Amino acid sequence: MTEPEQHRYFAYAEGLGRAHGHVLEAGSFEAAAVGYTELYTPPVDTEDEIRVFVADLDGGQEHCFVIDLSDGQAEPCN
């Protein structure tokens, strides 16, 4: 199995802001959100979730994900 092409992303958590964001290399926006959560342990809300914003450093596109810590799933923000 081949690994997906790596891209550079900038990720930060809600409540911390962009000043506390980090650059990550990942195969997708979702993988960058999960990677950010695993590496930097951002604050968790009352529903055991973390909201992470991820921007593609090359294209500028940004996505938001809610990561549920009970099952590790990342879903797009509503």
N, C-alpha and C positions, 0 to 999 in steps of 0.2 A: 504494500500500500504506500502510495506517495503522500508526503505531507503537503498541506496546502501552502501556497505562496505566502510568505510572511510580509506583512505591511506594518508601517509605524503608526501607532495610535496614541492619542493623548486622552487619558481617563481621569475622572475625578468623581467624588461622591457628593451627593446632595448633603448639604449641611456643612461641608468642608470648603467647598468652592474651588475654583480653578487654581488658586494659589497653592493648593495642596495636591494638585494633580501630578501625574507621572506619565512619562513616555514609555510605551510597551511595544514589543513586536509580537504580532499574533496573526493567525490565519483568517480572522474575521472580527467584526465588531463585537459579536457575542463572546468570542474567545478572549478578546481584550478585556471585556467587562468582568468576566469570571477570573481572569488572571490578575487584574487589579485587586479584586476582592481577596483573593488568596494571598497576594504579596503584601498588601498594605492594611488589611483589617479595618476598613472604614466603619463608622458607627452604624449600629443596627437599630431599626425602628421598633415600635411596640408590637408589630406583627411578625417579627423575626425576619425582616427583609432589609435589603440595601438597595438604594437607587443609585445607579452609576451612569454617568454621561460619558460617551466615547466619541472622539472626533478623529477622522482620518487626516493625518498630517499632510498627505499629498493632495487629496481632493477637497478637504474642508468639510465634507459631509459629517453630520453629527447624529448619533442615535442615543436613546435612553433605554436602559434596561433595569428591571426590578429583579433582584436575585433573591430567591426564597432559600434561606439557610436550612430549612427543615428538609428540603429535598435536593438542593443544589441547582435547581433549574433557573435559567435566565429567560425572562419574558419581556417583550417590548413594553415600555410604559404606555399607559392609556392616556 
